[in-house]
Amino acid sequence: MPRLMKPSDIVRLLDEHVVGQDEAKKTLAVAIYTHYRKMSWAANSAVDIMKSNILLIGPTGTGKTLLCETLARVLDVPFVTADATSLAQTEFVSEEIEAILQRLLDRAGGDLTRAQHGIVFIDEIDKLKAASDQARAASGESVQHALLKIMEGSPVRLRTGHIDTTHILFICGGAFVGLDKILEKTHTFGFITTSDNQNEKIVERLNSRVKPTDLRDFGLIPEFAGRLPIVARLNDLTRDMLVRIMIEPRNAIYRQFAEILRENGVELRIARLVFEQIAELAIEYKAGARSLRGIFEEMMTDVLYAIPDHPGIRQVVITSLFEPPQLLSAPQGDFLRGAVNPEK
């Protein structure tokens, strides 16, 4: 069994690795806590306790995969990812699903008990809508049907034996472009009179809640939507959030490069303006946080090329993404206003 933690403890650990998305973190933490508590209750309960799988809805690059990876690491459970689009492009869906579960068992080091308590994340689930050009490959609807049984819980035959998916938590993710238009048509709480801000927040939450009927209208079959009763929505990343992603998390990209340079006796100092410029480019690329690393690494290429040939360099100062880095033989103190200090 995974170690059990309170939802607040799970959120606190997620905060160390994932910036923002507070409501999604809270929903996930409660769902995870309840899921693994159900497993312990089920052994001593006369009542069948059903599993509640999770759906994450949010634009690309907002942290869906990162949240799931971090959850699995925090809980110390095996974790695998799969792509719904790939499932829909194959003629042998059942074999692909078996391969996913086999990878989960491999991640558990062959420990069947650990694997049966693991997490499977299936991304781009919103792409599983039947299309006219899916003649030979499986249609999106047929993939949904194939996933139904394992998501609910059933024994699956693998090359190394059998695995029971009853207690495996399935988390599905997708951008669900166009879902907001469906939600606008299905708001049902606008007529409620609110007398204070707290009531307004409740009505806003009810109106933004994604219902199974909304997922059906989007294109998921009712049975599949019903297997995903818990829905968490991730928001678009703002410029400030993108800046924080590069600086604040324990393994933030800035901290990684600062550590690489520190190993060579070099201090890395970057003005906040640089992070803002990178964030603006990422927003322009419309790829969320995924494009941050590529831009940052491109900025650092000349620095990492020069340092091995110039052992006298002691400080690298970057004041703008569009100006060459300054390679200094002696630290210049705190002359750079707004520079980020990885120690803070």
N, C-alpha and C positions, 0 to 999 in steps of 0.2 A: 504493500500500500504506500502511496506517496505521503510525504509528511503533510499533515493538515495545518493550515494557517488561517487565521482570521482574515476576512476580506480586507480590513484596513491594513494588515501586514502585507498582503499581496499587492495592494495599491502602492504602498510605500516602496516596495522593491521595484515595481514597474516604473515608478517615478525616477528611479536612478538610471534607467535606460531609455525611457520613452518620454518625450516632451509633449505636454498638453494632452488632449483627448481625455479629459477628466471623467466625463460621463461614461464613455466607453470603457475606461479602466474599471470604474465602479461596477458597471453591469457585468463585465467579465469576471471580476473578482468574486462577486456574489455567486455567479453561475458556477465557477470553478469550485468554490467552497462547498456549495450545495451538492454538486456532482459527486465529489469524493466523500462527502458525508453520507449521501444516499447509498454509496457502496458499502459503507460500514453498517448502516442501518439495515440494508437489505438482508444481511446474513442472519439477523435476529428478529426479523419482522414477518408477521403472518400476511402482511399486505404487499402486493407486488408494487415496487417503487420504480416508476418509469424514468428513463434517461431523458434529459433535455439537452439536445445539441444546440449549437450557437450559430448565428448568422452575423457576420460583420459586413456592414455596408459603408463604403467610403471611396472617394476618388483614388486613383492610382498614386502610390507614393505617400500615402498618409499614415502608414505604419501598421497595416493589418498583419502582415507576416511577422514583423518585428515583435508585435505584441504577443503573438502566439509562440514564437521562439523563446521569448523572455519568460513567458508563463511556464513553459516546459522546463526551462533551465532552473527557474525558481523552485518548481515542484519536484525537480529531479525525476522526470518521467521521460520515456522515449518519445521522440517527436519526428514526424515526417510531413513533407509538403507534397501536394500533387496539383496538377493543372487540369481543370475541367475541360479546357479547350483541347488538350491532348487526348483526353478520353473520348471526346466527340469526333476525333479524327481517325480513330482506329476501328477496325471491324471486329476486334476481339476485346470488347469492354470488360468482360468477366476476367480475362487473363490479366488485363492491366490493373484491375482492382486487386486481384490476388497479389500482383507484384508490389503494389503499394503496401499491403499488409505484410508481405514478406520483408520489405525494407524496414517496417516498424519492428518486426521481430529481430532483424539483424542489428538495428540500433539498440535494442535491449540486450545485445550480446547473446542472443539465443535463449534468454530467460523468458519463457512463455508467460509467466505470471506478471512480470514487469510490462511486457508488450501489451497484455490485455488491460492494463491500466494506463496506456499511453494516449497520445493526442495525435489526430490526423487533421491537417489543414488542407482543404481543397479550395484553391483560388479560382477566380474568374467563373464562379458558379452562375453568374448572370448570363454567361454566353451559351448556356444550355437551352437555347430556344431552337426549335426545329427550323431548319433552313432548306430552301429548295435545292441547294447544291450539295446536300449531304446524302446522295444516293447510295454510294458504296459504304461510306463510313457510317458509324452509328449516329442517329439523329440525337439532338439535345434531349428530346423527350425520352428516348429509349435509355440514355445514360442516367437520367433522373430515376427511371424505374429500376435500373441496375443498382443504383446507390441506395435505394430505399431499404432493402433488406439488411445490408450490413450496417447502415446507420441506426436502424432500430435495434439490431442485435441478433446475430446468428452465427453458427459455426461455419468457418470457411476453410476449405482444404488448401494447404500450401504444399510446396515441394518438400518441406521438412516436417509435415504433419498437419495439424489443425489449429486454428486460432478462433476463439470466441470473441465476437465484437460487442457483446452485451455491455461491457463497461468501458469500452474505448470511446473517448469523447471526440466527436466530429465537429470541427469548426469550419464553416464555409464562408468564403469572402467574395466580394465583387463590387464593382463600381455602381452598377444598376443605374446607368444613365437613362434618364427619362422617368424614373420612379417618382421624383418630386412632383411632376405634373399629375401623376395618378393620385398622389397624396392630397394635392390641392382640391381634387374633385371629391375626395372622400372625407374631408374634414366634417366632423359631426358635432363638435363641441363649441362652435363659434357663437351659438345662441345663449350660452350660459352667462349670466350677469356676474361679474367679479367685483368684489368690494375692496380687495387689497392686492398687493404685488404677489403675495404667496399664492393666492388663488389663480392669478394670471399665469404664474409659472406652471401650475398644475394643468391648466387648460392648454398651455403651449406644449407641454410634454405629451398630453393626450393626443393633440392634433398632429404632432410629429411622429407618433408611434406608428411603426410599420405593421400592418395587420396581414394575416394570411391571405385575405381577399385581395390586398394590394399586390402581393407577390404573385397571386394567380393572374390578376389582370396584367402583370408585367410579362408573364409567360411561363412561370413555374407551375407544374401540375399540383393540384390541391394536396395530394398525398405527400409530395416532397416538401412543400411549404410547411405542412403540418409536422414534419420531422425537425423543424428548426424553430421551436417556440420562443427562443430567446434571441432578440435582435438588438445589436449595439451599432450605433451610427458614429462614424468618424467624420470630423469636419475637415474642410479644406485647410491647408496649412497657410498661415499668413506669413508675411515677411519676417515679423518678429519671431514667430515659432521656428522658422527655418534657421534664423540666426542662432537661436537657442539650441537647436539640434546639433549645430556644428561645435558648440562650446560646452554645454552643460552636462550631457550624459557622461557616465563613468568612462565609456569607450568612445567619446566624441572624436570626430576626425581630427580636430585641432589638437586634442590631447595626444592622439596617436603620433602625429608628426612632431609635436613638441618633444615627445619621449624619444623618437628616433634621432632628433638633432641633439638632445641632451646626452645621449650615449656617445656622441662625438665631441662633447664639451661645448656645444653651441646652444645659445638661448634663442628661442623663436618668439618674436613679438609682432603681432598683427593688429593693425588699427581696426576698430569696430566697423568703420566705413567699408573695409574690405569684405567682411562677412555680409554686410547689407547689399553690396554689389553682387556677390555670389548668389544671395537669396533672390535678388531681382531677376538674375539670369535664369535661375531655376523655375521661377514663376512663369517666365516667358517661354521656357521649354515645355511647360505643362506636364512635368513628370514628377512633381512633388519632391520629396527628399531624395529620391533615387539619383537625381542629377547632381547633387551636391558634391559627392565624392569625386566624380569625373572632373568638375570644374576646379575643385581644390587641388587635386593631384596635378592637373595641368599647370596651375599656378606655381606649384612646388618643384616642377621638373628641373628648371634651371638651377635652383638652390641645391637640390640633391645631386646634380651633375657636378657642380663646382666644389662642394665641400671636401670630397676626398682628395682633390688636387691642391687644396689650399688649407693645410692644417692650422694655419694661423687665424682662421675665421673663428670668432667667438660669439658673434651675435648676428642674427638675420632680422631685418626690420622691413616689414611690408606695409606701406601706407595707402596703396591703391592697387586694385586688381589690374589697372591699365598702366602701371608704371613698374619698371624693373625693381626687384628686391634690392635692398641695401645689404651688402655683405661687409661687416665691420670686424676689424681686428681686435677691438676692445669694446666692451659693453658701454652704452651711452646713458645708462641710468634710466630714469623715468621721463626722458624728454618727450616721448611719444604719448601725447594725451589720448586717452580712449583706447590704448592698447590692451589686449587681453592677456591676463596672467594665468597660466594653467594651474598655478598653485592655489588660486582663490576659488 
